[in-house]
Amino acid sequence: MLKKGVTLRGLEVFEALASHGTVAQAAELTGLSQPAVSQQMRNLETALGVALVNHGTRPMKLTAAGRNFLAHTQSVLSELRLAQSELLVMDLTNVTSLSMGIIDDFDNDVTPRLVTSLAESLTNCSFRMITAASHDITAGMLDQSLDLGVAASPGEVMEGIVEYPLVRDPFILVTPTSHCGAGEDPSSAIQTLPFLRYERQQLISRQIDAQLKRHSLALDDRFEIGSHMALMACVARGIGWAITTPMGFMRAARFHDQVTPHPLPFGQFHRQISVFAKADWADTVPRDVARNLSELVAKRMIDPLIEKQPFLKGQFRLLEG
């Protein structure tokens, strides 16, 4: 049982104060008055019996106890927010048929959770869901065989389709850990190992090729691999190096001990993952899907990867749509 005085509101106030350092900013973030923020902090520190922040500094700094408690607070609040998002019931009562495509980058953890949430709301609906490459999902949206799609944006307006931005997914370099580990310069691996490219029909391959062309880089064409997991397996075995994205890297969790991500050495660029909907669909359904996906992606993909790969902070992030 929690000690009397340890409340959810108190934890939220502490998280906001730890992040911004001032009562005024914490009040703005939480929607409370400044005296209420101060009272919440006093109640929390009294209940715990320790000082969490140094109240004499401006901005306020966390004490050693505060830094330790913050890690647990953020974990608890993150889990509660995720649980709350999964409990939200989407308004699909008037939908009788829903056909949806999702890129296979989400297969490991995100797609099962999203589909479970959808299925619980589809009380009077015939539901079909496929996982596929982005170019196949885009084609399905254009020929109207799909009502909703979650895919990489082609970067152009598609007639009759509304786009809801979801994730900024930057391109990164991946090398065999045996040839280049974390924090090491990947130049030697790039020069001595062949380039492993995605199959050229795939949208991700075309986006990578466009960037290479902008930098006048002509790379080896000897390996062209249509399966993402097969490509990551080849990198893991030391056969070559590749350009992928954080989402692609996260999907290949089984190879994380053998594959090391690095910032690109030739200019940053990224792809945008979006939710797509037919223009005649009600606005609330795709927005609900995007909202639930945002929570899942942040918790299951973005936060864990940035903790291990800090160079992605600010690059791999959610988008406002």
N, C-alpha and C positions, 0 to 999 in steps of 0.2 A: 504494500500500500504506500502511495506517495505521502510524504509528510504534509501536514496541513500548511498551506501557503504556497506549495508548489503547484501552480496552475498552468494550463495551456496558454492562457494569455500572458502570464509571466514569462514563459519560455519564449514566446514570440517577441515580447518586448526586449528580452535579453539578447536574442539573435539580432534584432534590428539595431540595438545599441552597440553591440560588438562590431557590427558591420560598418556603422556610420560614425560612431564615436561621440555623438551629441544627443542630448535629450530632445532637442528641437527636431532633428532629422528622424529620430526614432518615433516621435509623436506623429510626424507627417506620414511615415511609412505604415504605421499601425492604425492610424485614424483616431488615436487617443489624444487627450490634452496633455500638455507637458507635466502638470502636477500628477496626472494619472500614471504616466510613464514612470516618474520618480517613485510613486507609491508602489507600483508593481515590482520595481527593482528592490525596494526596501523589503517588501514582503518575501520575495524570493531569497534574498541573501539572509534574512532572518530565519527562514525555514531551513535553509541549508547549513546555517551556522558559519558561513565563510563569506569573505568579500570577493565578489566576482570581477568587479572593476575598481580601478583607482579613481575615486570620485574627485580627487584633487587635481587631476590633469585635464588639459583641454587640447585636443579631444581626449576623451576618456580612453584609458588603456586597460586591457584585460590583465588581471593578476594571473599567477601561475595556475591557481585553482580555476579561474575563469576560462583560461585557454583549454584546460582539460575538460571542463564541463561543457564548453561550446561544442566540441566535437560530438558529444553524446546528444546535445540538444538538437543540432542540425540533423543528425541521423534520425532521431525520433520524429521531428517535424516533417522531414522528407517522407518518411514512411506514412505518416498520417495524411499528408497531402496526396500521396499516391493512392492510398486507400479511399480517400474521399472522391478522387477523380474516377476510380473504378466503380464506385457506387452510384455515380450520377447516371440516371436513366435518360437515354436519348429519346426524343419525341419522334418515334417511328410508327405511331399507332395508325396513321393514315397511309403508310407505305405498304403496298401489296406485293411489290417485287423489287429486289435490290441485287444488282450485280456489281461486284467490286473487285478491283485488281490492286495488289500491293507488291512493291518491289521485294525481291527475295533477300535484300539486306536486313530486313526486319525479322526474318524467319526464326532466329534463335530464341528470342524472348518476347519481343514487342508484339508481333502478329498474333500469337496465341492469346495474349491478354486482351488485345483489342477485339478480336473475333468473339471471345467469351462475353465481353461487355456488350457487343452488338447483338449477339444471339439472345441474350437475356431480355433485350428490348424488342425483338422481332416477333411479337405475339401473333400477328396476322400477316406475316410476310414470307414470301418465297425468297430465300437468300442463297446467292452463289458467290464464292470468293475464290480467286486464283492468285497465285504468286508467279511473277514473271519478271523479265527484264523491262527497264523503263521504256524502251522503244516499242515493245509489244503492248504495254499498258496504254501508252499514248495512242497507238493505232486503234486499240479497243475503244478509247474515248471518242476518237474521230469517227469511227464507223458505228458508234452508238451501241456496241455490244456490251459496254460497261457504263454504269451510271455514275460510279465514283472510282477514282484512281489515286493511288499514292505512288509517286514516281519522281525521278529527276526531271526538272523543268528543261524543255528543249530550248528555252531562251527566246521564244517567239510567241506571239498571240495566236491561239488556236480558235477559229471561228466556232461559236456556240459552246465554248468551254470557259468556265470561270476557274481561276487559279487562286489558291489560298496558300501563301508561303509558309513553310514549316521549319526547315532546318538548313543552316549554312554548313555544308560539308566540304571542307577544303581538301585539296589534293596533297598527298604526302608521298614520300619515298619509303619503300620497304626493302630491306636488305637481309640476307641470311645473317643471323646473329653470329654464326661461326666466322663470317668474313668481316663484319662490322657491328659492334655492339652499341649499346646506348651511350650517347655522348661522344662517340667517335666520328671522325670525318668520313663520310661515305664515298669520297672521291675515288679512292683506290678500288672499292668494290664496283663502282660504276664503270671504271676503265678496264677492269680485268674480267668482269662477268657480263654475259649477254643480257640485253633488255628483254623482259617477258611482257608482251603486250596483250591487252584484251582483244578478242576477236573484233575485227574492224566494223562489223555491222552494228555493234552495240553503241549506244549513245555515249557511254563513258569513254570508249575508245576514240570516238570522234572528237570529244572534248579535249582529251589528252593530246591527240594529234594536232589539233588547232593551236594549243599552247606551245608544243614543240616547234611548230612551224614559225610561230611568232618570234621564237628565239633562235631560229635558223639551226635547229638541232636535227640531225638525221641519225636515227638510232637503228640498231639491228632489227631486221624483219624476220629473223629465223624462227622465232617462237610466237605464235598467235593462238591464244587459248580462250575458248568460249566459256569455260566454267570458272567462276571466281574461286571456288574452293580448290580446284586443280591448279590454278595459277599460284595461289598461296602455298600449296603443297610443294610446288616446284621451287619457290623462293626458300621455303623451309629446308629443302634438301640441298640447298647451295647451288642450284642449277643456274640461277640468275637473280636479277633484281627487277622490281616493278614499281609502277606508279599506281596508287589506289587512293582511297579516302579513309578517314577515321571509321565511318560506318562499315566499310568493307573490311577493315582491320578487325573491328569488334566482332564481326560475323565469323571470322576465322579464329575463334578463341582457342581451338585445339592446337594451333601453331604458334601461340604467343611466346612460348619459350624458345622458339627457333627463328622467329622473324622479328626484326627491330624496325620501328618507324622512325623517320627523320623528317625535318623540314625540307621542302624542296630547295635545291641549290640554284634554281634558275627561275625565280619569280613566283610569287604566290598567285594561285587562282583557285576557284572553287566551283562546285555545282550546287544547285538549289533543289532541295527536296520539297515538294508541294503536294497538297491535296487538290485534286481536280474534280470538278462536277459539271454535269450538263447544265447549261444556262437555265433550263426550265425547271430545275430542281429547287425545292424550298431552301432558302439560305441557311436555316438552322441546322439541317442535317450535316452538310459538309463542315460547318463551323464546330459542331459537337465532335465530329470525328477528329478534326484538327486539334481541338482542345485536349481530348483524351490522349491523342498521339504525342502531343507536346509533353505532357506529364510523364508518359512512359519513356520517351526518348531521353528526356533530361535525367530521369532516375536510373534507367537501365543502360544507357550508352554514354551520354555526354559527361556526367559527373564522375563515373568510375574511370573513364579514360583520361580525363584532364588531371585527375589525382596522380596517375602514373606517368603521364606525358604532359608536363606543364607547358611545353612549347605550343600546345594547341589552345591554350586559354585565350578567349576572345575571338578565335578563328572558328572553332567547332562550337556552334551555339544555335539556340532557337531563334527564329525570325518572327517578327510581329506581322501578322496578316489581317 
